[in-house]
Amino acid sequence: MSFYQHWQNVPANAWHWPNFSPAEIACRGTGRIQINEDALDRLQELRVTLGKPLIVNSAYRSPEHNRRIGGAKASKHLDGTAFDISMANHDPETFIAAARKAGFKGVGTYPRSNFVHIDTGPARVWGEPFPARVSRFAPDAAPAREHLADSRTMKGGGAAGVGTVGAAGVEVVRDALAEAQGAVQPLIGHLDTLRWLFVALALGGITVTIYARLDDWKRGRR
């Protein structure tokens, strides 16, 4: 354990925690710093585990600064073994689990101020729970193509197919009735109307299919 009257006095070869600077760990009120190697080793381990910056609100506190801000008389900040870390860029639940794995046994939660206190003292927990947070993970991207059940291409193609087959079927029935006798002859006129309906359906399906393909291409879905 080393003590310096100001963080600027810390020799470069005495600092071994690459993701933190002496200024971050020093007392906010006086600039003094007490280096507790074990606690800083655990803080560095936590930083590596989480893989993103830890915003240190408070680390070492000089006795006078601790009194000035109303800190506990036996605060672990006084011996450089406590850190108040902002939750601005962390999920509290994930952070606390990783902190305990790194060896921090004291955990205090302050959701109103959005930070978590961690220290290497005896195991204890205090504070209010953080409210549930919305996941920071991006939502799943839309599929590259539409699902077949909802595909405009499939619907358009299906309509075109039905229309084509229907029109062909009507033509076959019409030819058959043309050779028939008697009462069925008047049905031929109605079949002409039905055939044109199927032709219209086929053309509509083809139009939908072409539009869907062009729309997919414009959206870069391929």
C-alpha positions in Angstrom: 0.0 0.0 0.0 1.4 3.4 -1.0 0.3 6.9 -0.2 0.9 10.1 -2.1 0.0 13.7 -1.2 -1.2 14.2 -4.8 -2.0 11.8 -7.6 0.5 13.7 -9.9 3.3 12.5 -7.6 2.6 8.8 -8.4 5.6 7.4 -10.4 4.8 5.9 -13.7 6.5 2.6 -12.8 4.3 2.4 -9.7 1.1 2.3 -11.6 0.0 -1.1 -13.0 -3.7 -0.7 -13.9 -3.9 0.2 -17.6 -7.6 1.0 -17.7 -7.5 3.5 -14.9 -5.4 6.6 -14.0 -4.2 7.9 -10.7 -6.5 10.9 -11.1 -9.6 8.6 -11.3 -8.7 6.8 -8.0 -7.5 9.9 -6.1 -9.6 11.8 -3.5 -12.0 14.2 -5.3 -11.6 16.8 -2.6 -7.8 16.9 -2.0 -6.1 15.0 -4.8 -4.4 12.7 -2.4 -4.2 9.0 -3.3 -3.8 5.8 -1.3 -2.9 2.9 -3.6 -4.3 -0.5 -2.4 -2.8 -2.9 -4.9 -5.2 -5.8 -4.1 -8.3 -3.6 -4.5 -7.0 -2.1 -7.8 -6.1 -5.6 -9.1 -9.7 -6.6 -8.5 -11.0 -3.5 -10.1 -8.8 -4.1 -13.2 -10.1 -7.7 -13.3 -13.6 -6.5 -13.2 -13.0 -4.0 -16.0 -11.5 -6.8 -18.2 -14.4 -9.1 -17.4 -17.1 -6.6 -18.4 -15.2 -5.4 -21.4 -16.2 -1.7 -21.2 -15.2 1.3 -19.2 -16.0 1.7 -15.5 -16.9 5.3 -14.7 -15.4 5.8 -11.2 -17.5 8.4 -9.2 -15.5 8.0 -6.0 -12.5 5.8 -4.9 -10.1 6.9 -2.2 -11.2 9.6 0.1 -9.1 11.6 2.6 -10.6 11.7 6.1 -11.4 15.4 5.8 -13.2 15.0 2.4 -15.0 11.9 3.8 -16.3 14.0 6.7 -17.2 16.9 4.4 -19.5 14.8 2.2 -21.0 12.9 5.2 -19.4 9.5 4.5 -19.4 6.7 7.1 -16.8 7.0 9.8 -15.4 3.6 8.9 -15.9 3.9 5.2 -13.8 1.6 3.1 -13.1 4.6 0.8 -10.7 5.7 3.6 -8.3 2.9 2.9 -8.7 2.8 -0.9 -10.6 -0.5 -1.0 -13.9 0.9 -2.2 -15.2 2.2 -5.5 -18.5 3.9 -6.5 -19.1 3.0 -10.1 -21.7 4.7 -12.3 -24.3 2.5 -13.9 -24.7 4.8 -16.9 -23.2 2.2 -19.2 -23.8 -1.0 -17.2 -26.7 -3.2 -16.3 -26.6 -3.3 -12.4 -27.4 -7.0 -12.1 -24.7 -8.0 -14.5 -22.2 -5.6 -12.9 -22.8 -6.8 -9.4 -22.5 -10.5 -10.4 -19.2 -9.7 -12.1 -18.0 -7.6 -9.1 -18.6 -10.5 -6.7 -16.8 -12.9 -8.9 -13.8 -10.5 -8.9 -13.7 -10.5 -5.1 -15.8 -7.5 -4.1 -17.9 -8.6 -1.1 -19.4 -5.3 0.0 -22.1 -4.1 -2.3 -24.3 -1.0 -1.9 -26.9 0.0 -4.5 -28.0 3.6 -5.1 -30.5 3.7 -7.9 -31.5 7.3 -7.3 -27.9 8.4 -7.9 -27.4 5.6 -10.5 -24.2 4.0 -9.0 -23.1 0.9 -7.2 -20.6 0.8 -4.3 -18.2 -2.1 -4.2 -15.5 -2.9 -1.7 -13.2 -5.7 -0.6 -14.5 -5.6 3.0 -16.7 -8.1 4.8 -19.7 -9.6 2.8 -22.7 -7.3 3.2 -25.4 -5.7 1.1 -27.4 -2.5 1.5 -29.4 0.0 -0.5 -32.4 0.0 -2.7 -32.8 -2.4 -5.7 -32.5 -1.0 -9.1 -35.7 -1.0 -11.2 -35.9 -3.3 -14.1 -34.2 -1.9 -17.2 -35.0 -2.4 -20.8 -32.5 -4.6 -22.5 -29.7 -2.7 -24.3 -29.4 -5.5 -26.9 -30.6 -4.5 -30.3 -33.8 -6.2 -31.4 -33.5 -9.0 -33.9 -33.2 -7.8 -37.4 -36.0 -8.5 -39.8 -35.4 -11.6 -41.9 -33.7 -11.1 -45.2 -36.8 -12.2 -47.0 -40.5 -12.4 -46.1 -41.7 -15.6 -44.4 -43.3 -17.8 -47.1 -46.7 -17.6 -45.4 -46.7 -13.8 -45.6 -44.7 -13.4 -48.8 -46.3 -11.1 -51.4 -44.3 -13.0 -54.1 -45.9 -16.3 -53.0 -49.4 -14.7 -52.9 -49.0 -13.1 -56.2 -47.5 -16.2 -57.8 -50.3 -18.3 -56.4 -53.0 -16.0 -57.7 -51.4 -16.0 -61.1 -51.2 -19.8 -61.1 -54.8 -20.2 -60.0 -55.9 -17.7 -62.6 -54.0 -19.4 -65.4 -55.2 -22.9 -64.5 -58.7 -21.6 -64.1 -58.8 -19.9 -67.4 -57.4 -23.0 -69.1 -60.0 -25.2 -67.3 -62.8 -22.9 -68.4 -61.6 -23.1 -72.0 -61.6 -26.9 -71.9 -65.1 -27.0 -70.4 -66.3 -24.5 -73.0 -65.0 -26.6 -75.9 -66.7 -29.6 -74.4 -70.1 -27.8 -74.0 -69.8 -26.5 -77.5 -70.2 -30.1 -78.8 -73.0 -30.8 -76.4 -76.7 -30.8 -77.2 -79.8 -29.0 -75.9 -80.1 -27.2 -72.6 -76.4 -26.9 -71.8 -75.7 -24.6 -74.8 -76.8 -21.4 -73.0 -74.0 -22.0 -70.3 -71.3 -21.2 -72.9 -71.9 -17.4 -72.6 -71.5 -17.6 -68.8 -68.2 -19.6 -69.2 -66.8 -16.7 -71.3 -67.4 -14.4 -68.4 -65.8 -16.8 -65.9 -62.8 -17.2 -68.2 -62.2 -13.5 -68.3 -62.4 -13.4 -64.5 -59.7 -16.0 -64.3 -57.6 -14.1 -66.8 -57.9 -10.9 -64.7 -56.9 -12.9 -61.6 -53.8 -14.2 -63.4 -52.8 -10.7 -64.5 -53.4 -9.3 -61.0 -51.2 -12.1 -59.5 -48.4 -11.4 -62.0 -48.6 -7.7 -61.2 -48.3 -8.3 -57.5 -45.4 -10.7 -58.0 -43.5 -8.1 -60.1 -44.2 -5.3 -57.6 -43.0 -7.5 -54.7 -39.7 -8.4 -56.5 -39.0 -4.7 -57.4 -39.8 -3.6 -53.8 -37.5 -6.2 -52.3 -34.8 -5.1 -54.7 -35.2 -1.5 -53.7 -35.0 -2.3 -50.0 -31.8 -4.3 -50.5 -33.3 -7.5 -49.3 -31.2 -9.6 -51.5 
